[in-house]
Amino acid sequence: MTTHSDLLTLLDVSDRLIMDPVHGGIPLFAHEVRIIDHPWFQRLRFICQNDILSYVFPGATHSRFLHSIGTAHVGGRLFLGLMETSLDRARHQTSLPDQGELTRAIAYLYRVVRLACLLHDCGHSSFSHQFERTPSLRRWLDLPDVRQYVQGNIPHPVDPDGAIEHEHFSLAIASHLCSETGVERDGIVPGDVLSLMDKSEIRPSSRFREATEVLWPVLTLSDRSTADPDKLARVLSGIVSSEMDADRADYLMRDGFHASVTVGGFNLDHLAKNLYIGWEPESGWLGIAVSRKGLGALEDFVYSRYQMYRKVYGHKTSIGFDWLLRQAIEEVLQEPACRDEVRAALTDLEAYCQLTDNYFWEAFRRHARTRPNSFCAMMMRRQRLQHVLTLQNGGSQFTDVRTDLAREYGVPPSRIIFCSLPIRFTRINAGFDLIKYGHRNQFKSRGRTGYQPLVQASDFFQKFEDRQLTHFYLLPEEAPDPLL
């Protein structure tokens, strides 16, 4: 039986070792080191993973730099877990391909998955999601010249009706990094990496197709002539982005570690060991299957995310600071120099990659020097909003609640602000088919594994409902009127 360490030896991940406080030693390929050492990737050191969560949980100062490396590591572990379990199952039911051919196929897909995970966040700008939510930026991202520039730097077509998001900049920067660092010299087709990052546009290369044909009998126990590279690419893209992806797995572990909270928790090793590629020839379904032993670990994963949103990301003080941060960003974007610089950066990747958290912290500091009652000044002195009420699933009554609170506190309604955070439990429902429960079906020939939706295998995924947390705050008397 090929073990995890055996596969790592065969795949030769040995160029560099990064010590990570969450995962321990993370081995890296030479091409990954070249990308990590590029200035456009190094900038992620200066972008906090959780914006200003450290204002509430002081330890949460970690960056998107190490999160991205951790995501590549977790993505590789999930991929190897899928391959190891699938190989072990196939060994008892079919003859395996030539060892060298098999190793080359696994090695190629392993490198592609890791690289897609490594680059998944490379397009984030200053303060990540809060920056994207400011009105000025949303307005600029919708301008024709920005859309045209982004499209010109991405090999895949951009949805003409969709909004430009940081994911588009991730694709543009990833394309540039793959080209400039020469990953093709290492046998990697950049288009395969981008396809896993942008699942709306799957275009497997001939190299990816060859690897799929070799692995198809192992993964599906069927003839390689039926191989479907598009389906396999969509399954592997689920490691990059899905309900159970490497991104979520790393940030749940990392954010919990740095915030020093113990809500939720899941066993990544146990989960990875109990996943494999599932195949239903009758329906044509190809996806990730979780075994009976791994079902509990998957439930823990989903519940951990839910709890982190309830207890950490949705913390009343944190949400209030997020609102203040957006106001402060909008304040400095009203200044001509900052406005022109940020606007120009949206059509210049080199300039875009100069936008880090530090850029705005310095802008806040300059603004606060001459405007001591501004939102920027409140941010610099960590002046939090007075929390007055929290509602769960309040529907459309927020305006009425604000009016009542304004009357209670004797202030105009504009001085009562509210922020809502949707807390989704899971998208795993009756129609969810990326992951299914694999069980031994005694009524099929040779006791072949059958698959069923997760909601049929466990009632856990329907135990909790999505909810919306809405926090109400009272603005300080000296604070300016809201800009948003």
C-alpha positions, -999 to +999 in steps of 0.1 A: +000+000+000+013+034-010+014+058+020+012+095+023+049+098+029+056+074+000+037+097-024+056+127-011+089+110-018+077+101-053+065+136-059+098+151-047+086+182-028+120+192-013+132+225-026+124+246+005+107+241+038+086+269+054+078+266+091+042+274+098+027+279+132-005+260+122+007+231+100+044+228+110+069+223+082+055+230+047+076+216+019+076+236-014+084+229-050+110+251-068+084+268-090+063+276-059+093+292-043+098+314-074+062+326-072+063+332-035+095+352-039+079+375-065+071+410-053+035+407-063+031+377-040+052+391-013+028+420-010+003+396+007+026+399+038+011+433+042-026+424+038-042+411+070-062+379+066-091+393+086-089+431+079-091+446+115-103+416+135-072+422+157-090+452+171-112+426+189-090+395+189-055+410+193-037+379+181-054+379+147-027+399+129-018+371+105-015+378+068-029+365+036+007+355+027+010+326+051-027+317+046-021+313+009+009+290+015-012+271+041-040+267+016-016+252-010-004+227+017-040+218+027-050+215-009-022+191-015-031+170+015-067+168+004-056+158-031-032+131-019-059+118+004-083+114-026-056+097-046-044+073-018-079+061-009-088+057-046-056+038-053-062+015-023-098+008-035-088+002-071-059-021-062-084-047-050-107-045-080-087-037-111-052-038-125-033-005-120-016+014-148+022+014-152+038+027-120+058+054-138+028+066-159+006+066-128+032+086-107+036+112-135-002+117-138-006+121-100+024+144-098+011+167-125-024+171-110-008+175-075+013+204-087-016+221-105-040+218-075-013+232-051-005+261-074-042+270-078-046+270-041-014+290-036-027+317-059-064+317-049-061+350-029-034+368-048-058+394-062-069+407-028-062+444-023-060+466+009-084+454+036-098+427+013-136+425+014-142+458+032-123+477+005-145+460-021-177+471-003-170+508-004-193+528-028-164+545-047-146+512-055-178+495-065-186+524-089-151+524-104-151+486-109-182+489-130-165+514-154-158+502-190-121+509-190-116+488-158-136+459-172-117+461-205-084+461-187-092+431-165-105+412-195-073+419-214-053+403-186-074+371-182-074+343-208-110+335-199-140+356-209-155+379-182-192+377-177-205+409-192-234+410-167-213+401-136-195+425-113-157+428-114-144+413-081-111+405-065-113+370-080-108+386-115-077+403-102-065+370-088-068+354-122-049+383-138-021+383-113-019+345-113-016+345-151+012+371-148+030+352-121+029+319-139+043+335-170+070+356-154+083+328-131+083+302-160+062+275-145+060+259-179+096+250-176+085+228-147+060+211-170+029+230-157+004+244-181-008+278-166-042+274-182-049+243-160-041+263-129-064+291-140-092+266-148-092+253-113-093+289-100-122+299-123-145+269-125-169+288-148-143+283-176-129+248-176-104+242-204-082+212-197-049+211-216-036+181-234-013+174-204-043+174-181-062+151-205-034+127-206-032+126-168-070+121-166-068+091-191-042+074-169-060+079-137-095+073-150-094+034-144-081+040-109-107+066-100-138+051-117-129+014-122-139+018-158-120+019-191-098+049-199-116+055-232-145+069-211-123+095-194-138+129-190-111+156-182-138+183-178-155+164-150-122+157-132-112+193-135-145+204-119-140+180-090-104+192-084-116+228-086-137+219-056-105+216-036-098+252-044-133+266-038-164+247-026-182+238+006-152+218+017-122+234+002-086+241+012-092+278+016-119+273+043-100+245+060-069+267+064-086+299+074-107+281+100-077+265+116-055+296+112-081+322+123-090+301+153-054+296+163-044+333+161-077+345+176-072+320+205-107+307+202-118+270+204-152+271+188-159+242+165-128+223+154-122+194+130-096+168+122-081+175+088-060+144+087-090+122+094-112+140+068-085+137+041-079+100+048-116+092+043-122+109+010-120+094-025-132+100-060-167+086-066-182+076-099-217+067-110-216+054-146-254+053-148-259+090-140-224+102-151-217+117-117-181+122-108-173+138-075-158+135-040-171+107-019-168+106+019-168+073+037-188+064+068-157+070+090-152+105+074-188+117+076-184+129+112-152+149+103-171+166+074-199+175+099-173+189+122-158+210+093-192+225+084-201+232+121-167+248+128-173+273+100-208+281+112-195+286+148-166+309+136-191+331+118-214+333+148-187+338+175-158+355+158-165+370+123-200+381+135-188+395+169-207+427+176-176+448+182-158+434+151-188+442+128-189+477+142-152+482+134-158+468+099-184+496+094-160+522+107-133+509+084-155+512+053-163+548+064-126+556+068-117+542+034-145+562+018-133+593+036-098+591+022-111+581-013-128+615-013-094+632-013-081+639-048-047+624-045-058+591-029-088+589-052-067+594-084-041+569-072-065+541-063-086+547-094-056+545-117-044+513-100-075+495-112-061+496-147-025+489-139-015+457-122+019+470-111+002+499-093-026+476-080+000+455-063+012+485-043-021+487-025-017+471+009-032+477+043-003+500+050-013+523+022-046+531+038-033+532+074-009+560+063-038+577+045-060+574+077-032+589+098-027+619+075-065+625+074-068+622+112-041+648+119-063+676+106-097+661+113-098+648+148-135+639+147-133+620+114-139+583+109-102+580+102-094+594+136-118+570+152-100+542+135-066+554+146-076+557+182-097+525+182-129+543+192-156+517+190-192+523+183-217+519+212-236+486+205-273+489+214-291+459+200-287+427+181-315+411+160-315+376+144-335+372+112-351+406+116-366+406+081-375+441+068-382+458+101-347+474+105-359+509+096-387+507+122-362+494+148-338+522+141-366+548+145-376+533+178-339+533+190-334+569+179-365+579+199-352+559+229-317+576+228-330+610+218-310+612+185-319+616+148-324+582+131-293+589+110-272+585+142-284+549+146-266+526+122-271+489+116-250+463+099-262+428+088-241+397+084-257+366+067-245+335+085-250+305+061-249+271+077-242+252+046-251+248+009-252+211+014-288+203+005-308+178-016-294+193-048-258+194-037-237+169-056-200+178-054-197+155-024-217+124-017-218+097+009-202+065-003-217+033+010-214-004+002-244-014-019-251-051-013-277-052-041-253-043-068-229-066-085-196-073-068-208-052-038-199-020-057-200+012-037-232+033-041-236+070-035-263+091-019-268+128-012-253+138+021-286+150+035-299+114+031-269+100+049-271+124+078-297+147+092-269+170+106-269+191+075-305+202+080-303+207+118-294+244+116-310+272+095-292+300+078-296+332+098-288+369+096-273+388+125-280+425+125-262+448+150-274+483+158-250+510+170-252+545+183-227+570+166-208+592+190-221+628+192-188+642+177-187+617+148-196+630+112-226+618+093-222+584+076-208+585+041-223+551+030 
